[in-house]
Amino acid sequence: MIDIGLTHIALPVSNIEQSIEFYATYAQMQVVHRRIDTDTEVVVAWLTDHTRPFAIVLIETKSIHPVLSPLAHLGIGCKSREAMDVLCDQARQAGVLVDEPKDSGYPVGYWAFLRDPDGHTLELSYGQEIGLTVEQGNI
């Protein structure tokens, strides 16, 4: 099968192992591909949550510019408000919760911002209707 459409986003990271742990913890993503580029010796890892053919490509580098923040972010939908609250509690204790959970109503839902090890922003949400909106083609 040939991939068509949006397939991935690439993020520069300073420590690939820390970033893999962050996205495994807060986005339930797993490494599906890992390599060291033979030409540049750069470490690369592809992560996915196995819900659709999409990956975050982590590329280890010494310089992280620009950082994906504050409004630029990756968005992750959680299975329940309670599951999101558990992750936010964990993020709060780890010192990576940037914006406390808030409910912005339909269609934005319940959401919070976290900061990954390099300062990129990850949004956790519950109740966003992106899939439904795309399916229905609402404007």
C-alpha positions in Angstrom: 0.0 0.0 0.0 1.2 3.5 -0.8 0.8 6.2 1.8 -1.2 9.2 0.6 -2.1 12.3 2.6 -0.6 13.5 5.9 1.7 10.7 7.2 3.9 12.2 9.8 5.4 15.1 11.6 9.1 15.3 12.3 10.4 16.8 15.5 14.0 17.6 16.4 14.9 16.3 19.8 18.0 16.6 22.0 17.7 13.2 23.7 15.8 10.6 21.7 15.3 8.3 24.7 13.8 11.0 26.9 11.4 11.9 24.1 10.4 8.3 23.4 9.6 7.9 27.1 7.6 11.2 27.1 5.4 10.2 24.1 5.0 6.6 25.3 3.8 8.0 28.7 1.5 10.8 27.6 0.5 9.8 24.1 0.6 6.0 24.3 3.0 5.9 21.3 5.4 3.1 20.6 8.5 2.9 18.4 7.9 1.2 15.1 11.1 2.1 13.4 14.5 3.1 14.6 17.8 3.7 12.8 21.0 5.6 12.6 21.3 7.4 9.3 24.4 6.0 7.6 25.3 9.4 6.0 24.8 11.7 8.9 24.9 9.3 11.9 21.7 11.0 13.2 19.5 8.8 15.4 15.9 8.6 14.1 12.8 6.9 15.6 9.2 6.7 14.3 6.5 6.5 16.9 2.8 5.7 16.4 -0.3 5.0 18.6 -1.5 2.4 16.0 -4.9 4.2 15.6 -4.2 5.4 12.0 -1.3 5.4 9.6 0.5 8.4 11.2 3.8 8.7 13.0 5.9 11.2 14.9 9.4 11.1 13.5 11.9 12.0 16.2 15.3 13.2 14.9 18.1 13.6 17.5 20.0 16.8 17.0 22.1 19.2 19.0 20.0 22.3 18.2 16.3 22.6 18.6 15.0 25.6 16.7 12.2 26.5 16.4 10.3 24.8 19.2 6.7 23.7 18.6 5.1 26.0 21.1 3.1 27.7 22.6 0.0 27.5 20.4 1.7 25.3 17.8 1.3 21.8 19.2 0.6 18.1 18.7 -2.9 17.0 19.7 -3.7 13.7 21.3 -7.3 12.5 22.0 -7.8 10.6 25.3 -10.3 7.8 25.8 -12.0 9.5 28.7 -11.9 12.6 30.8 -10.8 10.5 33.7 -7.9 9.0 31.7 -6.9 12.5 30.8 -7.0 13.6 34.4 -4.7 10.8 35.4 -2.2 11.8 32.7 -2.5 15.5 33.8 -1.8 14.5 37.4 1.2 12.5 36.3 2.4 15.5 34.2 1.8 17.9 37.1 4.0 15.8 39.4 6.7 15.5 36.7 6.6 19.3 36.2 5.6 19.1 32.5 2.0 20.4 32.8 1.9 23.8 31.2 -1.8 24.6 31.2 -4.2 23.0 33.7 -7.1 21.1 32.2 -10.1 23.3 31.1 -13.4 22.6 29.4 -13.9 24.9 26.4 -17.2 23.3 25.4 -18.1 22.0 22.0 -16.2 21.4 19.7 -12.9 22.0 21.5 -13.8 19.9 24.6 -11.7 19.3 27.7 -8.0 20.0 27.1 -4.6 20.7 28.7 -1.1 21.5 27.4 2.1 19.6 28.4 5.7 20.3 27.5 7.9 17.6 26.2 11.7 17.3 27.1 12.7 19.8 24.4 9.9 22.3 25.0 7.5 21.2 22.2 3.8 21.4 23.3 1.5 18.4 23.5 -2.2 18.9 23.9 -4.2 16.2 25.6 -7.9 16.4 25.0 -11.2 14.6 25.5 -14.4 15.5 23.6 -12.9 17.2 20.6 -14.9 16.4 17.5 -12.2 16.4 14.9 -13.0 13.0 13.5 -16.7 13.6 13.3 -16.2 17.1 11.8 -13.9 15.7 9.1 -16.3 12.8 8.4 -19.3 15.2 8.1 -17.3 17.9 6.3 -18.9 20.6 8.5 -17.7 24.1 7.9 
